[in-house]
Structures are given as C-alpha cells and as structure tokens.
Amino acid sequence: MAIVTPENRGLRLVVRYTVLTIIAVIFCFPLVFMIMSSFKPSQQLLTDTGSLRAFLPVGDLSFDNYIEAFARAPIGLFVFNSMFVTGTTVILTLLICSMTAFSFVYLKWRGRGLVLSIILATLIVPFETIVIPLLLLASKLPWLGLHGIEWGWLNSYRVQIIPFVADGLTIFLFVQYFKDLPGELIEAARVEGASWPQIYRRIVMPLSGPVMATAAILKFLAMYNSYLWPLMVVQKEQYRPVMVGLQYFFQLNIAWGEIMAYLSLITVPVLAFYLLLQRAFIASIASTGVKG
C-alpha cells in the first residue's frame, strides 16, 4: 500500500488541476473562435480557419461586423423576446413541476404511480411527432385578452410559453430529489400542525436549491435554443426569438463575420444565466445541509 505524504498529495492536486485546466481550455475553443472571428472580415475569417490564427486576435480587427449585424436585424428585440419567453417559462416550470412532484411524493392518492408513469413515458415521444397537432390546436384556442376573447394563439408570447410549462423531465428530477429528503422533517412538521402548502413552501422548497438550479439550466437551454416551434407559430418580427432571427443573416449574401458577431451577442445571456445559477447552486449546497 502506497503511503500518502503531503508531497504526493500536492503532486496529485497539481496533476488533477492541470488535466482539468486542459479540458476547460479545449471546451472554450469554440467560444474563443466565435469571439475572435466576430472582429474579422469574412474573407480573413475563412482564411484563418485553416490555422491557429482562427483563435488569435490577429489581422484586420474592427467592430464593423457588430455594427452591420445591428443594421441587418433588430438584435435587441430578439434577445428581449428570448429572455422574456425563456425566463417566464423557467419560472412557471419550476413552480408547477415542483408542486406536481410534491403531490406524487408526499400526498397519498389513488393512481399516482400510473399517472407518474404516463408522464415519464412522454419523455420518449419526439416533439416533432406532435408539433403539427399542437400547431392546429394553438391556432384555434381562445384567449381572454384586453380587447375581449381572441381566437388563436399564433404570433404571441403565450404560444411560445404555455405549451412547454409542464415538463416530464423536470417533474422526474423533482420527484427523485424529494424522495431523498429526510422524511423525519415532514413527519415532524405534520405533528406540529403544518399544512401541506406550508411544508412545501417552508421546508421542501428551501432544501431544493440544487435540483432547482439543475432544472432551471436544462429548461433555459432548451427554450433559449428553440427554433422549430417559434419558426412555425411566429410570423411577426416583434415576437421572434434569437434563433429564428438567425435566418436574417442567411438571406441574400451570407456574411460570416456578422453571423459570428450575432452568435457572440446572443451567447452572453446564456453564459450570464449559467454563471448566476452556478453560484446559486454552490450556495444552496452550502446552506441547505440537514443534520441527522
């Protein structure tokens, strides 16, 4: 048996962090390429892709691609639409799916196992198989708006949000996490006379920071990168998200420099959201420990 000494432990840490750093750098290559390319003319961009110059700030660098990208498409509007749709969907999904999972784990009612199995079975159904029936349904559903009852959900924010609020994967994540929470806490709260809404709000959810961060990241990425559904249900520019807005740069002449500038701009909210939830994830783990 090898004896672990402070020197060996230090060497192992150096090797481990070196390997992790190399892996992180490799994963950052696409981002570096995208950002560097956004400052180069299209011809130079295509020429540099055959060498390491593609990852370096060399050549004729300028902000022309960003200026031309803003002139070609209303990028600010697209980013706002995506952030509004994605943020609203994430909040509603966490709320509804966590309450659904709470009922499956803690409330006793007949048929809950069967219902949960049906919900989980929806995970194997590709979205493309239901997109046409969902489109026909969304085009005929009523909606109570400011001007009375409106028929049809097309060209709106709600058609991009409501169909994706109930998520089988998110429900599954919450169910699995709730099952691992100490049952003694729930029993003690019931003995003290706490109602189920109080237990959900004051005990279960404050302990669910890690699963909420995980579910929020997965839902955010799925909604922010959504393309097929918004392309089908949104024809008005004022409701288009960033992925649909990408087609503006493939019309007439394709300017790869402008495309890289556009991709760099729309990637910023994703990175900011991920870093924010990563900090919340670490903080929740440190603050929600349960002592035996």
ChimeraX attribute file (.defattr): number of C-alpha atoms within 10 A of each C-alpha:
attribute: neighborCount
match mode: 1-to-1
recipient: residues
	/A:1	3
	/A:2	5
	/A:3	6
	/A:4	8
	/A:5	9
	/A:6	9
	/A:7	9
	/A:8	12
	/A:9	10
	/A:10	11
	/A:11	11
	/A:12	12
	/A:13	12
	/A:14	12
	/A:15	11
	/A:16	11
	/A:17	11
	/A:18	12
	/A:19	12
	/A:20	12
	/A:21	12
	/A:22	11
	/A:23	11
	/A:24	11
	/A:25	12
	/A:26	11
	/A:27	11
	/A:28	11
	/A:29	13
	/A:30	12
	/A:31	15
	/A:32	17
	/A:33	19
	/A:34	19
	/A:35	21
	/A:36	22
	/A:37	31
	/A:38	27
	/A:39	23
	/A:40	27
	/A:41	20
	/A:42	19
	/A:43	11
	/A:44	17
	/A:45	22
	/A:46	14
	/A:47	11
	/A:48	18
	/A:49	13
	/A:50	9
	/A:51	9
	/A:52	9
	/A:53	17
	/A:54	22
	/A:55	18
	/A:56	14
	/A:57	15
	/A:58	14
	/A:59	13
	/A:60	10
	/A:61	15
	/A:62	12
	/A:63	13
	/A:64	15
	/A:65	24
	/A:66	20
	/A:67	12
	/A:68	15
	/A:69	21
	/A:70	14
	/A:71	10
	/A:72	12
	/A:73	17
	/A:74	16
	/A:75	19
	/A:76	12
	/A:77	17
	/A:78	22
	/A:79	22
	/A:80	15
	/A:81	19
	/A:82	25
	/A:83	19
	/A:84	16
	/A:85	22
	/A:86	23
	/A:87	18
	/A:88	17
	/A:89	24
	/A:90	22
	/A:91	14
	/A:92	16
	/A:93	23
	/A:94	23
	/A:95	15
	/A:96	16
	/A:97	23
	/A:98	25
	/A:99	18
	/A:100	18
	/A:101	22
	/A:102	22
	/A:103	16
	/A:104	21
	/A:105	16
	/A:106	15
	/A:107	11
	/A:108	9
	/A:109	9
	/A:110	8
	/A:111	10
	/A:112	14
	/A:113	12
	/A:114	10
	/A:115	12
	/A:116	17
	/A:117	13
	/A:118	12
	/A:119	16
	/A:120	16
	/A:121	11
	/A:122	13
	/A:123	12
	/A:124	7
	/A:125	10
	/A:126	9
	/A:127	13
	/A:128	9
	/A:129	9
	/A:130	10
	/A:131	14
	/A:132	13
	/A:133	10
	/A:134	13
	/A:135	16
	/A:136	11
	/A:137	12
	/A:138	18
	/A:139	16
	/A:140	13
	/A:141	12
	/A:142	12
	/A:143	13
	/A:144	9
	/A:145	9
	/A:146	7
	/A:147	6
	/A:148	8
	/A:149	10
	/A:150	13
	/A:151	14
	/A:152	16
	/A:153	20
	/A:154	20
	/A:155	19
	/A:156	17
	/A:157	21
	/A:158	15
	/A:159	20
	/A:160	25
	/A:161	19
	/A:162	14
	/A:163	12
	/A:164	16
	/A:165	20
	/A:166	18
	/A:167	19
	/A:168	18
	/A:169	17
	/A:170	24
	/A:171	25
	/A:172	19
	/A:173	17
	/A:174	23
	/A:175	23
	/A:176	13
	/A:177	17
	/A:178	22
	/A:179	14
	/A:180	8
	/A:181	14
	/A:182	13
	/A:183	11
	/A:184	10
	/A:185	14
	/A:186	18
	/A:187	12
	/A:188	11
	/A:189	16
	/A:190	14
	/A:191	9
	/A:192	9
	/A:193	10
	/A:194	15
	/A:195	11
	/A:196	16
	/A:197	12
	/A:198	13
	/A:199	16
	/A:200	18
	/A:201	12
	/A:202	13
	/A:203	14
	/A:204	19
	/A:205	17
	/A:206	12
	/A:207	19
	/A:208	19
	/A:209	20
	/A:210	19
	/A:211	22
	/A:212	24
	/A:213	21
	/A:214	17
	/A:215	21
	/A:216	23
	/A:217	17
	/A:218	14
	/A:219	24
	/A:220	24
	/A:221	14
	/A:222	13
	/A:223	20
	/A:224	23
	/A:225	16
	/A:226	18
	/A:227	17
	/A:228	13
	/A:229	17
	/A:230	21
	/A:231	14
	/A:232	14
	/A:233	20
	/A:234	20
	/A:235	14
	/A:236	10
	/A:237	14
	/A:238	14
	/A:239	21
	/A:240	26
	/A:241	30
	/A:242	28
	/A:243	20
	/A:244	21
	/A:245	19
	/A:246	18
	/A:247	11
	/A:248	15
	/A:249	18
	/A:250	11
	/A:251	9
	/A:252	7
	/A:253	7
	/A:254	12
	/A:255	17
	/A:256	20
	/A:257	28
	/A:258	26
	/A:259	23
	/A:260	23
	/A:261	26
	/A:262	24
	/A:263	18
	/A:264	19
	/A:265	19
	/A:266	19
	/A:267	15
	/A:268	12
	/A:269	15
	/A:270	17
	/A:271	11
	/A:272	11
	/A:273	14
	/A:274	18
	/A:275	12
	/A:276	12
	/A:277	19
	/A:278	16
	/A:279	11
	/A:280	16
	/A:281	18
	/A:282	13
	/A:283	13
	/A:284	19
	/A:285	13
	/A:286	9
	/A:287	11
	/A:288	13
	/A:289	9
	/A:290	9
	/A:291	5
	/A:292	5
